[in-house]
């Protein structure tokens, strides 16, 4: 019996990953200066559940520096539990609407803060990365 083969995305060069790491640290610094709780989810070595801004680097050729907002577990778990049970997407429960609204507002805030600080940012494809914001570069 042969082992299943998975096609993994090709990794970026070490130089590109190093540039992304430096950009991620700069993003973290600016978000902390704005007063937001920030952590590097990709450097934690395991699952994370703390609220705040998760800045992480994806080392693949088509990767980059991604920024997500994580709500407190109380709100997140309540929304996810209901979502897992199945919801009417045309009229979701209040906690699911609230969770989604928080994420939309935080995405707008993160885009605005990072743009103001001089970063080139965009909203990444949610199906490819599921992140709120992608930092593409910095304009001093």
Secondary structure, 3 states (H helix, E strand, C coil): CCCCCCCCCCECCHHHHHHHHHHHHHHHHHHHHCCCCEEEHHHCCCCCCCCEEEEEEECECCCEEEEEEECCHHHHHHHHHHHHHCCCHHHCCHHHHHHHHHHHHHHHHHHHHHHHCCEEEECCCCCCCCCCEEEEEECC
